[in-house]
Amino acid sequence: MATHDYVIANASGAAVRADLNNALAAIVSNNSNATEPATTYAYMLWYDTTAGQLKMRNAADDGWVVIPELDSSGRLLVGTSSNFGGGKLQVANGSINIGTFIGELTGAYEVIFEKARSSTVGTDTLVASGDILGQITFKGGDGSTQIQAALITASVDGTPGTNDMPGRLVFSTTADGASSPTERMRIDSNGQVGIGTASLSGRRFSVAGSTSDSTSSVNIFFNSTGTELFRIRNDGAFYSGVGTLSPYNLTTASAANVFVDSGGIVRRSTSSIRFKTDIETLQDNYADAILQCRPVWYRSTAGDDNPSWGWWGFIAEEVAEIDPRLVFWKTQETTTDQEGNTTSTELETPIAEGVQYDRFVPHLLNLVKRQKVQIETQNTVIAALEARLSALEARLSALEAS
């Protein structure tokens, strides 16, 4: 280990030779020493034996720059002299910043991962579907070793060939309590995106829940206050939210062709026999009961209705007392917390909220059919009476003429 000021003083031949040998020793050993050289020059080298690092003097000759080094296994170590990860490039106590500049209006430099099915560098042997082309792994110390927390993987996604290389990206994270990552999202070679599923089946965007029942859902949108706006439940139910401007709260006096229950779920109405059982003909007394309903005129307080307009209809609470099956009932109360979690509570006493006007059709048809029979019977009686009257009038005319 030696350092030198690289100034050869005038002296006798032996002394000059010794001074030159010291300068050469300092050069070949890169000024290796525990302390920096007393005399420094811009761009000179110094191997810091204390830190185990090779350093170069900067251009201003006022500081040292650490030079990355290769260890015996060909690994480039930056900021350390000890292997800690096994990779060919290892950086300790710092960031890997890749800065590029290209003097063009278009284009940029690239970070490239390349793979071929060959042990010979530069031989582009054809890869196969499923081959991993590159990975970016994120790890964290668990107290004894490094554990994967997240992973981004690029793979061949299909059969490759000349000028044909289908690819996919897979994003994986490690769940709480686990030690290895699980796939969470992928983008396949067709541009299809899947979250929670690798089976995209021609769908541009697919989201799969963790279960297939009503206990888990795919939440799509929340507003700035955390109120849930849209959800598709894992059992297929569609939830439109219960916020101020949700379909459930955007009420109207107009008729509708969809049904939104008090929990905010949108349902389709059906009349098919496939969805019916215990079918019976409507009894006359139920049809007669709707004649007790009070038709009313009113103004609507619903937010989207014109307050100056008038409407015809019934009062749900009044109809419920006559026949509860003609009314839409609120059976649960749904709330959303600040994190967007919803809770539905069954009401002990359901609340009548709307008249199901379409349910009146069977009752009205029953009344119309019965009236039709009554009218036909009366018409028969009237026709008979008219015939008798005509006959009497003819006899009276004949008597009067004699």
SVG drawing of the C-alpha trace seen along z (x, -y; Angstrom):
<svg xmlns="http://www.w3.org/2000/svg" viewBox="-163 -26 187 50">
<polyline fill="none" stroke="black" stroke-width="0.4" points="0.0,0.0 1.5,-3.3 0.6,-6.9 2.8,-9.5 2.7,-13.2 4.0,-12.4 6.7,-15.1 10.2,-13.7 12.7,-15.9 16.2,-16.5 18.6,-14.1 21.3,-11.5 20.7,-8.7 19.7,-6.1 17.4,-8.5 15.7,-9.5 15.3,-5.8 13.7,-5.1 11.4,-8.0 10.4,-6.8 9.8,-3.3 7.5,-4.7 5.6,-6.7 5.2,-3.6 4.1,-1.5 1.5,-4.1 0.3,-4.0 0.0,-0.3 -1.7,0.0 -4.1,-2.9 -2.8,-4.8 -4.2,-2.2 -4.3,-3.4 -6.6,-3.8 -6.4,-7.6 -6.5,-9.7 -3.3,-10.9 -2.0,-14.1 -1.5,-15.6 -4.4,-15.1 -5.0,-15.7 -8.2,-15.8 -9.1,-12.3 -6.5,-10.5 -7.4,-7.1 -7.4,-6.1 -8.3,-2.7 -9.9,-3.4 -8.8,-0.3 -11.1,-1.3 -14.3,-1.4 -13.1,1.2 -13.9,-1.1 -12.0,-2.4 -12.5,-6.2 -11.6,-8.8 -10.9,-12.5 -13.5,-14.7 -12.8,-17.4 -12.7,-20.2 -10.2,-18.3 -12.4,-18.8 -14.0,-15.4 -14.0,-11.7 -16.3,-9.7 -16.8,-6.0 -16.2,-3.8 -18.3,-0.6 -16.3,2.6 -16.6,6.2 -16.2,9.0 -14.7,12.4 -18.1,13.6 -18.4,10.8 -21.0,8.9 -20.9,5.1 -21.2,3.8 -22.1,0.1 -21.8,-1.4 -20.7,1.9 -17.9,4.5 -20.2,7.4 -22.6,9.4 -26.1,9.2 -28.6,10.1 -26.9,12.4 -27.7,10.1 -25.1,9.0 -25.8,5.3 -26.1,4.5 -26.5,1.0 -26.4,0.4 -27.7,-2.7 -28.8,-4.5 -31.1,-4.6 -30.6,-3.3 -31.3,-6.4 -31.2,-5.8 -31.1,-9.2 -31.1,-9.5 -31.1,-12.3 -31.7,-12.0 -31.2,-14.9 -34.2,-14.2 -37.8,-15.4 -39.0,-11.8 -37.6,-8.6 -35.9,-7.8 -33.4,-5.4 -34.7,-2.1 -34.2,0.3 -34.4,3.7 -34.8,7.3 -34.0,9.9 -34.4,13.7 -33.6,16.5 -33.7,20.3 -29.9,20.6 -26.9,20.6 -24.9,18.7 -25.0,15.0 -26.2,13.4 -28.0,16.5 -31.7,15.7 -33.1,19.2 -36.9,19.1 -38.7,18.8 -42.0,20.6 -45.4,19.6 -45.2,19.0 -41.5,18.2 -40.7,15.4 -38.9,12.6 -38.2,10.4 -39.2,9.7 -39.1,6.8 -39.2,8.0 -39.8,6.0 -38.5,7.5 -38.5,6.5 -36.5,7.9 -38.6,10.0 -36.0,9.9 -33.9,12.8 -34.1,12.8 -35.6,10.9 -39.2,11.8 -41.0,10.9 -43.7,8.3 -44.6,7.6 -43.7,8.8 -44.1,7.6 -43.6,10.3 -43.4,10.1 -44.0,13.4 -44.6,14.8 -48.4,15.0 -49.0,17.3 -47.0,19.0 -44.1,16.8 -42.5,16.8 -40.6,14.7 -41.6,11.0 -44.3,12.3 -43.8,12.1 -47.1,12.0 -46.6,10.8 -48.4,10.3 -47.7,8.4 -48.7,9.9 -48.8,7.9 -48.6,9.8 -48.6,8.9 -48.1,10.8 -51.1,11.0 -50.9,10.2 -49.7,13.3 -48.2,14.8 -44.6,15.1 -45.0,15.3 -46.9,13.1 -50.2,14.0 -51.3,12.7 -53.7,9.8 -53.9,8.3 -52.8,9.1 -52.8,7.5 -52.7,10.1 -51.4,10.0 -54.9,8.9 -54.9,5.9 -57.5,7.5 -57.2,6.6 -58.1,9.0 -58.2,8.3 -58.5,11.3 -58.8,13.6 -56.5,15.0 -59.5,16.2 -60.4,13.2 -62.4,15.1 -62.5,12.2 -63.6,9.6 -61.8,6.3 -62.0,5.8 -62.8,8.5 -62.9,8.3 -63.4,11.4 -64.4,11.4 -62.8,13.7 -66.1,15.6 -69.3,16.4 -71.8,15.4 -73.4,12.1 -70.7,11.5 -68.1,10.1 -68.4,7.6 -66.5,5.7 -66.6,2.1 -66.1,-0.2 -66.6,-3.8 -66.5,-5.9 -66.9,-9.6 -64.6,-11.9 -66.4,-11.3 -66.1,-7.5 -69.7,-6.9 -70.1,-3.9 -71.6,-4.7 -71.5,-1.4 -71.0,2.2 -71.4,5.6 -71.9,8.3 -70.2,11.7 -73.5,13.4 -74.4,11.2 -76.6,8.6 -76.1,5.0 -75.9,2.3 -76.5,-1.3 -75.7,-2.8 -77.8,-4.7 -76.1,-8.1 -78.0,-11.3 -78.1,-11.0 -78.3,-7.2 -81.1,-5.7 -82.8,-4.7 -82.9,-8.2 -83.5,-9.9 -87.3,-9.2 -89.9,-10.1 -93.7,-9.8 -93.2,-8.5 -93.6,-4.7 -90.4,-2.6 -89.4,0.6 -86.8,1.6 -87.0,2.2 -84.6,0.9 -85.1,2.4 -84.5,0.5 -80.9,1.9 -80.1,0.2 -80.0,3.4 -81.4,3.2 -83.7,6.0 -85.6,7.1 -89.3,7.7 -90.7,10.9 -94.1,12.4 -93.0,15.8 -94.5,19.0 -91.0,20.2 -90.7,17.9 -94.2,18.7 -95.6,21.4 -98.9,22.0 -100.8,20.2 -104.5,19.4 -107.1,17.4 -107.7,14.0 -110.8,14.1 -113.5,11.5 -113.3,10.1 -109.7,9.0 -110.6,7.2 -113.6,5.6 -111.3,4.3 -109.3,2.0 -112.5,0.0 -111.9,-1.3 -108.6,-2.9 -108.8,-6.7 -107.6,-8.4 -105.8,-11.6 -104.3,-14.6 -101.0,-15.9 -97.8,-17.8 -94.5,-15.8 -91.7,-16.6 -89.3,-14.2 -86.1,-16.1 -86.3,-15.6 -90.0,-16.3 -91.3,-19.8 -92.9,-21.2 -95.4,-23.1 -96.8,-20.1 -99.8,-18.0 -100.0,-14.2 -102.7,-11.6 -102.2,-8.5 -102.7,-6.8 -101.1,-7.0 -99.0,-4.0 -99.9,-3.8 -103.6,-3.8 -103.3,-1.1 -101.2,1.0 -104.2,1.1 -106.4,2.4 -104.0,4.9 -100.3,4.9 -99.4,6.9 -100.0,3.7 -97.3,1.8 -93.5,1.7 -92.0,2.1 -88.7,0.8 -87.5,3.8 -83.9,2.9 -81.8,-0.2 -78.4,-0.4 -75.6,-2.6 -72.1,-3.3 -69.1,-4.1 -66.2,-6.4 -64.2,-3.6 -67.0,-2.7 -68.2,0.4 -72.0,0.9 -74.2,2.4 -77.8,3.6 -80.1,4.0 -83.5,5.6 -86.4,3.4 -88.6,4.8 -91.5,3.0 -91.4,2.6 -92.3,-0.8 -94.7,-1.3 -92.8,-3.5 -94.6,-3.1 -97.6,-1.8 -97.0,0.9 -99.5,-0.3 -98.8,2.6 -100.2,4.9 -103.6,3.2 -104.0,4.7 -105.2,8.2 -107.7,6.7 -109.0,4.3 -109.2,7.0 -111.3,9.1 -113.7,6.2 -113.9,5.5 -114.6,9.2 -117.3,9.4 -118.9,6.2 -118.8,7.4 -120.7,10.6 -123.2,8.4 -123.6,6.0 -124.1,8.9 -126.8,10.4 -128.5,7.0 -128.4,6.5 -130.1,9.9 -132.8,8.9 -133.3,5.5 -133.5,7.1 -136.2,9.4 -138.1,6.6 -137.9,4.5 -139.3,7.4 -142.2,7.8 -142.8,4.1 -142.8,4.1 -145.3,6.9 -147.6,5.1 -147.4,1.9 -148.5,3.9 -151.5,5.4 -152.5,2.0 -152.4,0.5 -154.5,3.3 -157.1,2.8 -157.2,-0.9 -157.8,-0.3 -160.8,2.0"/>
</svg>
